[in-house]
Amino acid sequence: MTSTPDPDLAARLDAVLTRIDAAAQRSGRDGREILLLLATKTRTPAEIAEAVALVRSRGRQVAVGENRAQEIAKHADPALAGLDVPRHFIGRLQTNKARDVVAFASMIHSVDRPDIIDALERRARTAGLTRKVLVQVNTSGEESKGGYPPHPAEIAAAVDRLREGGMLVPAGLMTIGANTSETGAVRASLSRLRQLRDELADPAVQHLSMGMSGDLEIAVEEGASIVRVGSAIFGPRPA
């Protein structure tokens, strides 16, 4: 599948970077410290390659992130195969897709239960690959979302389990903000992730992956080191 260059892509990207920079400045941070993770669900290889090049031309950190294991195959396309860009997996994980995810992603964001840890560890050992992992935490308490409960003891136990096998490297925490228009509730759900990271006081657990197109300013203000942005950069997804 091919696509023609999007004349509005650069403008949308610059608008997102402006939002990140303004939020970073409000919290005494440098927006260039924040990794812009392009959420590439349904996007074509050509679209992804164009966006990566634009982000880099702005002097920013960039990675690409897939939500669906079945979309991993598109990264073998010539437009992407030789592109030296970090690849992350950000969707809900299934144990029967662990092999594909381990082969694809240098960082896996959505580790939300013990059986997933065990499946990833087995596949990583078989492949001889170490992979960075973020523990997903359900900070909003919404039943529709995966993730460990936001309790330090449970998060610490998950981190310990990650370390046991030696192939998975705990690198931080991930959450999805509260699904509401109430700004205070969104901020509380994102702030809780930072508090958990600080309570753990584990030098290896540093990354905070939180914030998407609709709430990235709050996430940056609350300490996000990785923001996951799709539609605000690529535009609406195809029907």
C-alpha positions as CSV (number, residue, x, y, z in Angstrom):
1,M,0.0,0.0,0.0
2,T,1.3,3.5,-0.9
3,S,0.1,6.9,0.0
4,T,0.8,10.4,-1.4
5,P,2.6,12.9,0.9
6,D,0.3,14.7,3.3
7,P,0.7,18.5,2.9
8,D,-0.8,19.0,6.4
9,L,1.4,16.5,8.2
10,A,4.1,19.0,9.0
11,A,1.6,21.6,10.3
12,R,-0.1,19.0,12.6
13,L,3.3,17.8,13.9
14,D,4.5,21.4,14.7
15,A,1.2,22.0,16.5
16,V,1.8,18.9,18.7
17,L,5.4,20.0,19.4
18,T,4.2,23.4,20.4
19,R,1.8,21.9,22.8
20,I,4.5,19.6,24.3
21,D,7.0,22.5,24.6
22,A,4.4,24.8,26.3
23,A,3.5,22.1,28.8
24,A,7.1,21.3,29.4
25,Q,8.0,24.9,30.1
26,R,5.1,25.2,32.6
27,S,6.6,22.3,34.5
28,G,10.2,23.5,34.3
29,R,11.2,20.9,31.7
30,D,12.7,20.8,28.2
31,G,10.3,19.5,25.6
32,R,13.2,17.9,23.8
33,E,13.7,15.5,26.6
34,I,10.3,13.9,25.8
35,L,10.1,11.0,23.4
36,L,7.4,11.4,20.8
37,L,6.0,8.0,20.1
38,L,4.1,7.9,16.9
39,A,1.0,5.7,17.3
40,T,0.9,4.1,13.9
41,K,-2.3,1.9,14.0
42,T,-3.8,1.8,10.5
43,R,-1.1,4.0,9.0
44,T,0.8,3.0,5.9
45,P,4.6,2.5,5.8
46,A,4.9,5.6,3.6
47,E,3.0,7.8,6.1
48,I,5.0,6.5,9.0
49,A,8.4,7.1,7.2
50,E,7.3,10.6,6.3
51,A,6.3,11.4,9.9
52,V,9.6,10.0,11.3
53,A,11.6,12.1,8.9
54,L,9.7,15.2,9.9
55,V,10.1,14.6,13.6
56,R,13.8,14.1,13.2
57,S,14.1,17.3,11.1
58,R,12.8,19.2,14.1
59,G,15.6,17.7,16.2
60,R,13.3,15.6,18.4
61,Q,13.4,12.1,19.8
62,V,11.0,9.7,17.9
63,A,9.9,6.1,18.0
64,V,7.0,4.2,16.4
65,G,4.5,2.2,18.3
66,E,2.0,-0.4,17.1
67,N,-1.2,-1.3,18.9
68,R,-2.0,-4.5,17.1
69,A,0.3,-7.5,16.6
70,Q,-1.3,-8.1,13.2
71,E,0.0,-4.8,12.0
72,I,3.6,-5.6,12.8
73,A,4.1,-7.2,9.4
74,K,3.8,-3.8,7.6
75,H,7.2,-2.8,9.1
76,A,8.9,-5.2,6.8
77,D,7.9,-2.9,3.9
78,P,11.0,-1.3,2.2
79,A,9.8,2.1,3.3
80,L,10.3,1.1,6.9
81,A,12.6,-2.0,7.0
82,G,15.8,0.1,6.7
83,L,14.5,2.9,8.9
84,D,16.7,3.1,12.0
85,V,13.9,4.0,14.4
86,P,13.0,2.4,17.8
87,R,9.9,0.3,17.6
88,H,7.6,-0.1,20.6
89,F,4.5,-2.1,21.2
90,I,1.7,-0.2,23.0
91,G,-1.4,-2.3,22.6
92,R,-3.1,-4.9,24.8
93,L,-1.0,-8.0,24.8
94,Q,-2.1,-11.6,24.2
95,T,0.1,-14.5,25.2
96,N,-0.2,-16.1,21.7
97,K,1.3,-13.0,20.2
98,A,4.3,-12.8,22.5
99,R,6.7,-14.1,19.9
100,D,5.8,-11.5,17.3
101,V,5.9,-8.7,19.8
102,V,9.3,-9.7,21.2
103,A,10.7,-9.9,17.7
104,F,9.3,-6.5,16.8
105,A,9.6,-4.2,19.8
106,S,12.6,-3.0,21.7
107,M,10.2,-1.6,24.3
108,I,6.9,-3.2,25.3
109,H,4.5,-0.8,27.1
110,S,1.5,-2.8,28.0
111,V,2.6,-5.5,30.4
112,D,-0.4,-5.8,32.7
113,R,-0.5,-9.3,34.2
114,P,1.8,-12.1,35.3
115,D,1.0,-14.5,32.4
116,I,2.1,-11.9,29.9
117,I,5.4,-11.5,31.8
118,D,6.0,-15.2,31.7
119,A,5.1,-15.5,27.9
120,L,7.4,-12.6,27.0
121,E,10.2,-14.0,29.1
122,R,10.0,-17.4,27.4
123,R,9.9,-15.9,23.9
124,A,12.7,-13.5,24.6
125,R,14.9,-16.3,25.9
126,T,14.2,-18.5,22.9
127,A,15.0,-15.6,20.6
128,G,18.1,-14.5,22.6
129,L,16.7,-11.0,22.9
130,T,16.5,-8.7,25.8
131,R,13.5,-6.3,25.8
132,K,12.7,-3.2,27.9
133,V,9.4,-3.4,29.5
134,L,6.9,-0.9,31.1
135,V,4.5,-2.1,33.7
136,Q,0.9,-0.9,32.8
137,V,-1.0,0.5,35.8
138,N,-4.7,1.1,35.8
139,T,-4.6,4.4,37.6
140,S,-8.1,5.4,36.7
141,G,-9.8,2.3,38.1
142,E,-11.9,1.9,34.9
143,E,-12.9,-1.7,34.3
144,S,-12.4,-1.4,30.6
145,K,-8.7,-0.9,31.0
146,G,-6.0,-3.4,31.7
147,G,-3.2,-2.9,34.2
148,Y,-2.0,-3.6,37.7
149,P,-3.8,-1.9,40.5
150,P,-2.1,1.3,41.6
151,H,-0.5,-0.1,44.7
152,P,3.2,0.1,45.3
153,A,3.5,-3.4,46.6
154,E,1.8,-4.9,43.5
155,I,3.9,-2.9,41.1
156,A,7.1,-3.8,43.0
157,A,6.2,-7.5,42.8
158,A,5.6,-7.1,39.0
159,V,9.0,-5.5,38.6
160,D,10.7,-8.3,40.6
161,R,9.0,-10.9,38.4
162,L,10.3,-9.1,35.3
163,R,13.8,-9.3,36.6
164,E,13.7,-13.0,37.6
165,G,14.2,-14.4,34.1
166,G,16.9,-12.0,33.0
167,M,15.6,-11.3,29.5
168,L,13.1,-8.5,30.4
169,V,14.4,-5.2,31.7
170,P,12.0,-3.1,33.7
171,A,12.3,0.5,32.5
172,G,9.2,2.3,33.8
173,L,5.5,2.5,34.1
174,M,2.6,3.1,31.6
175,T,-1.0,4.2,32.0
176,I,-3.9,5.5,30.0
177,G,-5.6,8.6,31.4
178,A,-9.1,8.6,32.7
179,N,-11.7,8.5,30.0
180,T,-13.5,11.7,30.9
181,S,-13.7,15.4,30.0
182,E,-13.2,16.2,33.6
183,T,-9.7,17.6,33.7
184,G,-9.2,17.0,37.4
185,A,-9.9,13.3,37.0
186,V,-7.5,13.0,34.1
187,R,-4.8,14.8,36.0
188,A,-5.3,12.6,39.0
189,S,-4.9,9.5,37.0
190,L,-1.7,10.7,35.4
191,S,-0.3,12.2,38.5
192,R,-0.8,8.9,40.3
193,L,1.6,7.1,37.9
194,R,4.4,9.6,38.8
195,Q,3.7,9.1,42.5
196,L,3.9,5.4,42.1
197,R,7.3,5.7,40.3
198,D,8.6,7.9,43.0
199,E,7.3,5.6,45.8
200,L,9.0,2.6,44.2
201,A,12.3,4.5,44.3
202,D,13.8,1.9,41.9
203,P,16.6,3.5,39.8
204,A,15.7,1.3,36.8
205,V,12.0,2.3,36.8
206,Q,12.2,5.8,35.4
207,H,10.1,6.1,32.2
208,L,6.5,7.3,32.4
209,S,4.6,6.5,29.3
210,M,1.4,8.5,29.5
211,G,-0.5,11.0,27.5
212,M,-2.1,10.8,24.1
213,S,-3.5,13.3,21.5
214,G,-6.2,14.6,23.9
215,D,-4.4,14.8,27.2
216,L,-0.7,15.2,26.3
217,E,-0.3,18.6,28.0
218,I,-1.5,17.2,31.3
219,A,0.8,14.2,30.9
220,V,3.8,16.3,30.2
221,E,3.1,18.6,33.2
222,E,2.8,15.5,35.4
223,G,6.2,14.1,34.3
224,A,5.7,12.0,31.1
225,S,8.9,11.0,29.4
226,I,7.0,9.3,26.5
227,V,3.8,10.6,24.9
228,R,1.9,8.4,22.5
229,V,0.4,10.5,19.7
230,G,-1.5,9.3,16.6
231,S,-4.4,11.2,15.2
232,A,-3.2,14.7,16.3
233,I,-0.2,14.1,13.9
234,F,-1.6,11.8,11.2
235,G,-5.1,13.1,11.1
236,P,-8.3,11.1,11.5
237,R,-7.9,7.3,10.9
238,P,-9.3,5.9,7.7
239,A,-12.9,4.6,8.0
